[in-house]
């Protein structure tokens, strides 16, 4: 049913639970797991220090992707990693289209501190505009919302 499963990650709390679901789904379907990290250029300041901040965000993203890659390999799931710069929701949707992704597995809340009524703003945009199914995974306990 699914040949390509996309797991966007920002390395936030709850990523482990989302990854567990994505790896399981990929394993059960014999699918390739695509792990994507987007460095959010909308939050980078325009000053001389922004390159250092971008490098730090990229390094954190690469570390998160590597940890997921290792977990996928342990489960026998083939995994590819991608790092992009831009608006996270837009890059997730573009990646899904470019690689003929069959399903996106994404957490309900990410790194940003702003709480949404139901789900995080990036997740909400992906759910609203994705042309493929989106599996959302709760990342916070119900009482923490």
LUMTOR-491861 format. One record per residue: residue in one letter; x, y, z of N, C-alpha, C, O in turn. Coordinates in nm, 4 decimals. Each point is the difference from the previous one (the first is absolute). Layout:
<nodes>
a|X|Y|Z|X|Y|Z|X|Y|Z|X|Y|Z
...
</nodes>
This chain:
<nodes>
x|0.0816|-0.1197|0.0000|-0.0816|0.1197|0.0000|0.0861|0.1264|0.0000|-0.0260|0.0938|-0.0754
x|0.1286|-0.0922|0.1604|0.0891|0.1153|0.0067|0.1398|-0.0428|-0.0422|0.0547|-0.0969|0.0526
x|0.0028|0.1701|-0.1483|0.1375|-0.0252|-0.0431|0.0966|0.1025|0.0560|0.1184|-0.0283|0.0180
x|-0.1699|0.1489|0.0099|0.0838|0.1092|0.0499|-0.0715|0.0695|0.1147|-0.1078|0.0567|-0.0175
x|0.1698|-0.0620|0.1362|-0.0537|0.0624|0.1207|0.0896|0.1188|0.0339|0.1217|-0.0144|0.0117
x|-0.1827|0.1313|0.0039|0.0762|0.1208|0.0332|-0.0164|0.0340|0.1468|-0.1116|0.0108|0.0508
x|0.2251|0.0058|0.0170|0.0033|0.0403|0.1402|0.0747|0.1322|0.0117|0.1231|0.0010|0.0025
x|-0.1960|0.1116|0.0048|0.0672|0.1278|0.0260|0.0366|0.0050|0.1485|-0.0793|-0.0406|0.0851
x|0.1981|0.0897|-0.0544|0.0411|0.0077|0.1401|0.0661|0.1335|0.0288|0.0753|0.0533|-0.0814
x|-0.1051|-0.0008|0.1986|0.0697|0.1202|0.0455|0.0809|-0.0297|0.1256|0.0584|0.0907|0.0594
x|-0.0547|-0.2167|-0.0192|0.0787|-0.0392|0.1163|-0.0616|0.0376|0.1330|0.0660|-0.0105|0.1034
x|-0.1906|0.0540|-0.1037|-0.0638|0.0438|0.1242|-0.0419|-0.1194|0.0851|0.0066|-0.1149|-0.0436
x|-0.0500|0.1449|0.1664|-0.0525|-0.1041|0.0876|-0.1174|-0.0664|-0.0716|-0.0812|0.0673|-0.0635
x|0.0732|-0.1957|0.0741|-0.1074|-0.0725|-0.0659|0.0405|-0.0599|-0.1331|-0.0725|-0.0825|-0.0556
x|0.1884|0.1232|0.0036|0.0462|-0.0521|-0.1284|0.0151|-0.1515|0.0049|-0.0272|-0.0687|-0.0985
x|0.0701|0.0170|0.2120|0.0204|-0.1441|0.0129|-0.1296|-0.0766|-0.0246|-0.0005|-0.1027|-0.0677
x|-0.1083|0.1531|0.1229|-0.1297|-0.0666|-0.0174|-0.0461|0.0059|-0.1461|-0.0539|-0.0975|-0.0525
x|0.0750|0.2105|-0.0118|-0.0368|0.0151|-0.1408|0.0849|-0.0940|-0.0854|-0.0512|-0.0678|-0.0889
x|0.1809|0.0647|0.1169|0.0912|-0.0872|-0.0744|-0.0389|-0.1464|0.0161|0.0044|-0.0766|-0.0962
x|-0.0419|0.0381|0.2164|-0.0414|-0.1383|0.0255|-0.1165|-0.0391|-0.0913|-0.0013|-0.1091|-0.0569
x|-0.0960|0.1988|0.0434|-0.1155|-0.0265|-0.0856|0.0400|-0.0053|-0.1473|-0.0465|-0.0869|-0.0737
x|0.1316|0.1784|0.0310|0.0424|0.0037|-0.1399|0.0830|-0.1235|-0.0356|-0.0175|-0.0578|-0.1073
x|0.1059|0.0183|0.1953|0.0833|-0.1186|-0.0238|-0.0874|-0.1244|-0.0065|0.0199|-0.0855|-0.0863
x|-0.1155|0.0748|0.1760|-0.0911|-0.1149|-0.0006|-0.0786|-0.0055|-0.1322|-0.0118|-0.1058|-0.0619
x|-0.0404|0.2192|0.0209|-0.0780|0.0052|-0.1230|0.0862|-0.0380|-0.1212|-0.0447|-0.0741|-0.0875
x|0.1663|0.1243|0.0830|0.0914|-0.0328|-0.1105|0.0357|-0.1487|0.0028|0.0005|-0.0658|-0.1041
x|0.0289|0.0137|0.2217|0.0369|-0.1421|0.0114|-0.1146|-0.0903|-0.0436|0.0212|-0.0951|-0.0751
x|-0.1411|0.1238|0.1211|-0.1161|-0.0836|-0.0325|-0.0343|0.0020|-0.1489|-0.0611|-0.0937|-0.0513
x|0.1005|0.2008|-0.0176|-0.0326|0.0132|-0.1416|0.1204|-0.0221|-0.0915|-0.0122|0.0099|-0.1221
x|0.1280|-0.0395|0.1803|0.1203|-0.0155|-0.0810|0.0360|0.1286|-0.0718|0.0521|-0.0023|-0.1115
x|-0.0801|0.1138|0.1758|0.0176|0.1322|-0.0617|0.1337|0.0626|0.0361|0.0642|-0.0375|0.0981
x|-0.0246|0.1332|-0.1793|0.1153|0.0847|0.0299|-0.0463|0.1095|0.0947|-0.1049|0.0609|-0.0210
x|0.1831|-0.0362|0.1250|-0.0283|0.1085|0.0927|0.0836|0.1206|-0.0404|0.1228|-0.0073|-0.0055
x|-0.1900|0.1176|-0.0225|0.0670|0.1262|-0.0328|-0.0045|0.0870|0.1248|-0.1080|0.0346|0.0480
x|0.2242|0.0006|0.0046|0.0069|0.0859|0.1181|0.0455|0.1377|-0.0464|0.1076|0.0146|-0.0580
x|-0.1898|0.0854|0.0837|0.0245|0.1359|-0.0488|0.0101|0.0976|0.1164|-0.0838|0.0014|0.0901
x|0.1885|0.0798|-0.0946|0.0117|0.1096|0.0967|0.0067|0.1297|-0.0797|0.0761|0.0113|-0.0961
x|-0.1565|0.0861|0.1372|-0.0008|0.1302|-0.0663|0.0492|0.1043|0.0990|-0.0575|0.0172|0.1075
x|0.1642|0.0523|-0.1448|0.0466|0.1137|0.0791|-0.0919|0.1158|-0.0361|-0.0029|0.0455|-0.1143
x|-0.0713|0.0008|0.2124|-0.1018|0.1026|-0.0205|0.0655|0.1365|-0.0198|0.0444|0.0629|0.0961
x|-0.0388|-0.0185|-0.2199|0.0646|0.1286|-0.0297|-0.0840|0.1185|0.0467|0.0506|0.1118|0.0093
x|-0.1774|-0.1351|0.0200|-0.0853|0.1087|0.0487|0.0385|0.0449|0.1404|-0.0325|0.1117|0.0402
x|0.1016|-0.1976|0.0349|0.0362|0.0363|0.1372|0.1446|0.0465|0.0124|0.0447|0.0359|0.1090
x|0.0283|-0.0363|-0.2199|0.1398|0.0434|0.0051|0.0080|0.1517|-0.0062|-0.0591|0.0613|-0.0889
x|0.1312|0.0003|0.1819|0.0148|0.1452|-0.0046|0.0894|0.0404|-0.1177|0.0836|-0.0774|-0.0463
x|-0.1035|0.1985|0.0006|0.0829|0.0504|-0.1090|0.1107|0.0856|0.0623|-0.0107|0.1224|0.0075
x|0.1160|-0.1895|0.0366|0.1152|0.0677|0.0578|0.1211|-0.0910|-0.0165|-0.0135|-0.1130|-0.0470
x|0.1312|0.1609|0.0852|0.1215|-0.0813|-0.0195|-0.0006|-0.1334|0.0748|0.0752|-0.0907|-0.0357
x|-0.1585|0.0775|0.1381|-0.0017|-0.1224|0.0789|-0.0938|-0.1060|-0.0570|-0.0007|-0.1137|0.0470
x|-0.0781|0.1498|-0.1474|-0.0992|-0.0937|-0.0519|0.0642|-0.1226|-0.0638|-0.0581|-0.1085|0.0056
x|0.1765|0.1222|-0.0663|0.0664|-0.1162|-0.0604|0.0376|-0.1009|0.1081|-0.0142|-0.1207|-0.0194
x|0.0623|0.1705|0.1334|0.0346|-0.0903|0.1099|-0.1236|-0.0708|0.0528|0.0043|-0.1200|0.0274
x|-0.1146|0.1929|-0.0129|-0.1244|-0.0594|0.0457|-0.0498|-0.1035|-0.1012|-0.0447|-0.1081|0.0383
x|0.0523|0.1410|-0.1651|-0.0416|-0.0949|-0.1047|0.0845|-0.1267|0.0076|-0.0523|-0.1107|-0.0129
x|0.1823|0.1267|0.0337|0.0885|-0.1170|0.0126|-0.0378|-0.0860|0.1199|0.0023|-0.1228|-0.0079
x|-0.0371|0.1872|0.1186|-0.0407|-0.0736|0.1196|-0.1308|-0.0740|-0.0223|-0.0147|-0.1147|0.0422
x|-0.0807|0.1800|-0.1086|-0.1283|-0.0645|-0.0297|0.0192|-0.1168|-0.0963|-0.0646|-0.1040|0.0134
x|0.1535|0.1219|-0.1101|0.0292|-0.1078|-0.0940|0.0650|-0.1179|0.0715|-0.0358|-0.1151|-0.0251
x|0.1300|0.1425|0.1128|0.0674|-0.1072|0.0747|-0.0996|-0.0764|0.0871|0.0048|-0.1228|0.0067
x|-0.0945|0.1949|0.0596|-0.1016|-0.0652|0.0822|-0.0918|-0.0863|-0.0865|-0.0382|-0.1101|0.0397
x|0.0037|0.1601|-0.1566|-0.0841|-0.0763|-0.0922|0.0686|-0.1261|-0.0486|-0.0611|-0.1066|-0.0069
x|0.1889|0.1196|-0.0270|0.0760|-0.1175|-0.0457|0.0104|-0.1049|0.1118|-0.0077|-0.1200|-0.0262
x|0.0252|0.1654|0.1491|0.0083|-0.0935|0.1127|-0.1331|-0.0725|0.0196|-0.0022|-0.1206|0.0246
x|-0.1076|0.1932|-0.0352|-0.1321|-0.0610|0.0135|-0.0242|-0.1020|-0.1105|-0.0496|-0.1097|0.0255
x|0.0850|0.1466|-0.1483|-0.0187|-0.0927|-0.1122|0.0870|-0.1239|0.0154|-0.0444|-0.1107|-0.0303
x|0.1673|0.1278|0.0767|0.0907|-0.1144|0.0177|-0.0542|-0.0969|0.1052|0.0085|-0.1216|-0.0166
x|-0.0640|0.1758|0.1242|-0.0569|-0.0859|0.1050|-0.1180|-0.0807|-0.0546|-0.0137|-0.1186|0.0299
x|-0.0708|0.1829|-0.1093|-0.1139|-0.0705|-0.0597|0.0497|-0.1027|-0.1008|-0.0519|-0.1114|-0.0064
x|0.1517|0.1485|-0.0718|0.0575|-0.0920|-0.0986|0.0506|-0.1265|0.0695|-0.0235|-0.1109|-0.0481
x|0.0921|0.1271|0.1600|0.0516|-0.1148|0.0752|-0.1142|-0.0892|0.0491|0.0086|-0.1225|-0.0085
x|-0.1149|0.1838|0.0595|-0.1156|-0.0780|0.0477|-0.0662|-0.0751|-0.1149|-0.0412|-0.1149|0.0155
x|0.0313|0.1808|-0.1312|-0.0601|-0.0647|-0.1170|0.0850|-0.1184|-0.0446|-0.0529|-0.1064|-0.0319
x|0.1841|0.1251|0.0297|0.0903|-0.1081|-0.0414|-0.0131|-0.1196|0.0939|-0.0008|-0.1145|-0.0453
x|-0.0095|0.1400|0.1752|-0.0189|-0.1078|0.0975|-0.1291|-0.0778|-0.0265|-0.0084|-0.1197|0.0272
x|-0.0920|0.1899|-0.0809|-0.1287|-0.0634|-0.0291|-0.0036|-0.0606|-0.1406|-0.1007|-0.0575|-0.0412
x|0.2112|0.0713|-0.0314|0.0055|-0.0556|-0.1350|-0.0686|0.0851|-0.1048|-0.0415|-0.0507|-0.1042
x|0.0294|0.1793|0.1310|-0.0673|0.0920|-0.0915|0.1044|0.0830|-0.0738|0.0886|0.0596|0.0614
x|-0.1004|-0.0567|-0.1955|0.0884|0.0840|-0.0805|-0.0402|0.1455|0.0208|-0.1183|0.0339|-0.0050
x|0.2169|0.0515|0.0281|-0.0266|0.1384|0.0364|0.0886|0.0947|-0.0798|0.1190|-0.0254|-0.0186
x|-0.1777|0.1336|-0.0277|0.0759|0.1069|-0.0638|-0.0238|0.1280|0.0786|-0.1065|0.0202|0.0583
x|0.2072|0.0652|-0.0579|-0.0092|0.1247|0.0751|0.0107|0.1180|-0.0951|0.0695|-0.0066|-0.1015
x|-0.1391|0.1147|0.1354|0.0075|0.1223|-0.0795|-0.0067|0.1197|0.0933|-0.0746|0.0010|0.0978
x|0.1544|0.0996|-0.1306|0.0006|0.1240|0.0762|-0.0277|0.1137|-0.0966|0.0624|0.0101|-0.1056
x|-0.1566|0.0751|0.1429|-0.0358|0.1134|-0.0849|-0.0097|0.1262|0.0841|-0.0123|-0.0051|0.1223
x|0.0181|0.1168|-0.1900|-0.0193|0.1312|0.0613|-0.1271|0.0608|-0.0572|-0.0275|-0.0139|-0.1192
x|-0.0505|0.0815|0.2037|-0.1197|0.0669|-0.0481|-0.1101|-0.0035|0.1032|0.0248|-0.0144|0.1197
x|-0.1468|0.0278|-0.1679|-0.1182|-0.0083|0.0850|-0.0315|-0.1486|0.0192|-0.0220|-0.0706|-0.0984
x|0.0193|0.0213|0.2228|-0.0173|-0.1436|0.0221|-0.1205|-0.0622|-0.0706|0.0150|-0.1017|-0.0677
x|-0.1317|0.1594|0.0816|-0.1187|-0.0598|-0.0631|0.0161|-0.0045|-0.1516|-0.0298|-0.1016|-0.0627
x|0.0763|0.2098|0.0045|0.0170|0.0037|-0.1454|0.1021|-0.1026|-0.0466|-0.0216|-0.0679|-0.1004
x|0.1314|0.0560|0.1718|0.1041|-0.0956|-0.0392|-0.0472|-0.1447|0.0170|0.0348|-0.0862|-0.0807
x|-0.1128|0.0593|0.1839|-0.0546|-0.1346|0.0213|-0.0912|-0.0365|-0.1167|0.0108|-0.1089|-0.0563
x|-0.1004|0.2001|0.0205|-0.0934|-0.0254|-0.1093|0.0730|-0.0154|-0.1334|-0.0361|-0.0858|-0.0806
x|0.1370|0.1672|0.0570|0.0779|-0.0085|-0.1236|0.0744|-0.1326|-0.0062|0.0004|-0.0666|-0.1036
x|0.0623|0.0282|0.2136|0.0736|-0.1262|0.0047|-0.0947|-0.1173|-0.0275|0.0324|-0.0896|-0.0779
x|-0.1487|0.0908|0.1420|-0.0973|-0.1084|-0.0188|-0.0377|-0.0132|-0.1471|-0.0144|-0.1112|-0.0508
x|-0.0013|0.2226|-0.0167|-0.0346|-0.0016|-0.1414|0.1175|-0.0474|-0.0858|-0.0179|-0.0815|-0.0906
x|0.1368|0.1320|0.1190|0.1188|-0.0349|-0.0791|0.0336|-0.1490|0.0071|0.0453|-0.0579|-0.0987
x|-0.0669|-0.0036|0.2133|0.0407|-0.1397|0.0202|-0.1177|-0.0973|0.0010|0.0140|-0.1137|0.0449
x|-0.1283|0.1572|-0.0936|-0.1183|-0.0864|-0.0069|-0.0279|-0.0714|0.1316|-0.0260|-0.1203|0.0031
x|0.0319|0.1967|0.1049|-0.0260|-0.0532|0.1332|-0.1459|-0.0441|0.0074|-0.0886|0.0670|-0.0531
x|0.0645|-0.1793|0.1188|-0.1350|-0.0553|0.0120|-0.0710|0.0436|0.1274|-0.1229|0.0059|0.0040
x|0.2001|0.0246|0.1001|-0.0580|0.0413|0.1277|0.1043|0.0821|0.0760|0.1199|-0.0275|-0.0064
x|-0.1683|0.1282|0.0781|0.0855|0.0829|0.0857|-0.0346|-0.0340|0.1441|-0.1174|-0.0019|0.0370
x|0.2182|-0.0248|0.0442|-0.0204|-0.0265|0.1425|0.0635|0.1164|0.0747|0.1212|0.0201|-0.0077
x|-0.2023|0.0564|0.0798|0.0481|0.1251|0.0593|-0.0570|0.0169|0.1404|-0.1112|-0.0440|0.0289
x|0.1886|0.1078|0.0570|-0.0434|0.0254|0.1373|-0.0983|0.1142|0.0085|-0.0021|0.0886|-0.0854
x|-0.0799|-0.0916|0.1896|-0.1022|0.1031|0.0163|0.0564|0.1314|0.0513|-0.0619|0.1047|-0.0188
x|0.1763|-0.1077|0.0822|0.0635|0.1226|0.0482|0.1477|-0.0089|-0.0295|0.0594|-0.1078|0.0039
x|-0.0011|0.2214|-0.0332|0.1422|0.0019|-0.0298|0.0765|0.0842|0.0982|-0.0386|0.0142|0.1161
x|0.1474|0.0412|-0.1638|0.0929|0.0737|0.0834|-0.0530|0.1361|0.0429|0.0412|0.0508|0.1043
x|-0.1299|0.0091|-0.1802|-0.0473|0.1347|0.0315|-0.0866|-0.0006|0.1251|-0.0761|-0.0939|0.0232
x|0.0880|0.1989|0.0571|-0.0703|0.0074|0.1269|-0.1457|0.0422|-0.0112|-0.0764|-0.0177|0.0949
x|0.0365|0.0729|-0.2084|-0.1373|0.0439|-0.0160|-0.0904|-0.1218|-0.0093|0.0208|-0.0867|-0.0849
x|-0.1211|0.0797|0.1718|-0.0928|-0.1130|0.0009|-0.1172|0.0290|-0.0927|-0.0503|0.1122|-0.0052
x|0.0083|-0.2123|-0.0661|-0.1178|0.0107|-0.0843|-0.1126|-0.0757|0.0707|0.0257|-0.0827|0.0874
x|-0.1499|0.1109|-0.1253|-0.1137|-0.0656|0.0631|0.0051|-0.1513|-0.0190|-0.0291|-0.0746|0.0934
x|0.0655|0.0285|-0.2123|0.0003|-0.1430|-0.0255|0.1389|-0.0537|-0.0283|0.0456|-0.0930|0.0665
x|0.0221|0.1508|-0.1646|0.1302|-0.0506|-0.0408|0.0921|0.1158|-0.0332|-0.0452|0.1138|-0.0127
x|0.1738|-0.1418|-0.0014|0.0971|0.1039|-0.0305|-0.0245|0.0631|-0.1360|-0.0626|-0.0608|-0.0868
x|0.1118|0.1825|0.0681|-0.0279|0.0742|-0.1230|0.0600|-0.0660|-0.1236|-0.0638|0.0004|-0.1052
x|0.1843|-0.0573|0.1137|0.0582|-0.0694|-0.1151|-0.0851|-0.1226|-0.0322|-0.0346|-0.0231|-0.1158
x|0.0014|-0.0544|0.2168|-0.0819|-0.1184|-0.0202|-0.1346|0.0370|-0.0593|-0.0489|-0.0675|-0.0906
x|-0.0103|0.1731|0.1405|-0.1301|0.0427|-0.0516|0.0082|0.0319|-0.1488|-0.0879|-0.0396|-0.0767
x|0.1915|0.1101|0.0355|0.0148|0.0331|-0.1428|0.0228|-0.1257|-0.0840|-0.0541|-0.0118|-0.1100
x|0.1336|-0.0815|0.1610|0.0238|-0.1239|-0.0737|-0.1302|-0.0775|-0.0147|-0.0310|-0.0487|-0.1087
x|-0.0449|0.0370|0.2159|-0.1277|-0.0718|-0.0055|-0.0942|0.0676|-0.1001|-0.0652|-0.0678|-0.0793
x|0.0583|0.1985|0.0830|-0.0938|0.0732|-0.0863|0.0363|-0.0065|-0.1474|-0.0891|-0.0032|-0.0849
x|0.2185|0.0011|0.0523|0.0399|0.0144|-0.1392|0.0638|-0.1238|-0.0619|0.0324|0.0010|-0.1188
x|-0.0140|-0.1064|0.1954|0.0621|-0.1210|-0.0535|-0.0935|-0.0706|-0.0968|-0.1209|-0.0082|0.0221
x|0.1791|-0.0425|-0.1294|-0.0777|-0.0778|-0.0969|0.0016|-0.1487|0.0348|-0.0672|-0.0800|-0.0651
x|0.1439|0.0430|0.1678|0.0064|-0.1397|0.0440|-0.0469|-0.0070|0.1452|-0.0044|0.1023|0.0683
x|-0.0308|-0.2220|-0.0205|-0.0425|-0.0125|0.1398|0.1086|0.0489|0.0966|0.1196|-0.0119|-0.0266
x|-0.1648|0.0666|0.1381|0.0899|0.0475|0.1049|-0.0418|-0.0670|0.1304|-0.1138|0.0132|0.0451
x|0.2080|-0.0850|0.0140|-0.0224|-0.0624|0.1303|0.0607|0.0920|0.1045|0.1211|0.0222|0.0010
x|-0.2055|0.0316|0.0875|0.0517|0.0854|0.1071|0.0144|-0.0835|0.1257|-0.0851|-0.0828|0.0323
x|0.1948|0.1064|0.0377|0.0306|-0.0736|0.1217|0.0103|0.1001|0.1139|0.0780|0.0951|-0.0061
x|-0.1574|-0.1175|0.1102|0.0033|0.0897|0.1164|0.1385|-0.0059|0.0635|0.0518|-0.1076|0.0300
x|0.0066|0.2245|-0.0103|0.1339|0.0070|0.0579|0.0002|0.0476|0.1437|0.0997|-0.0156|0.0704
x|-0.2095|0.0730|-0.0264|-0.0109|0.0489|0.1380|-0.1120|-0.0728|0.0713|-0.1006|-0.0342|-0.0622
x|0.1159|0.0098|0.1918|-0.1116|-0.0576|0.0752|-0.1212|0.0934|-0.0072|0.0159|0.1212|-0.0143
x|-0.1333|-0.1757|0.0238|-0.1224|0.0791|-0.0094|-0.0018|0.1135|0.1017|-0.0430|0.1106|-0.0328
x|0.0884|-0.1353|0.1547|-0.0031|0.1024|0.1040|0.1056|0.1084|-0.0188|-0.0042|0.1011|0.0701
x|0.0989|-0.1189|-0.1627|0.1025|0.1009|-0.0240|-0.0425|0.1024|-0.1023|0.0692|0.0998|-0.0200
x|-0.1810|-0.1223|-0.0449|-0.0434|0.0926|-0.1060|-0.0777|0.1119|0.0527|-0.0435|0.0862|-0.0763
</nodes>
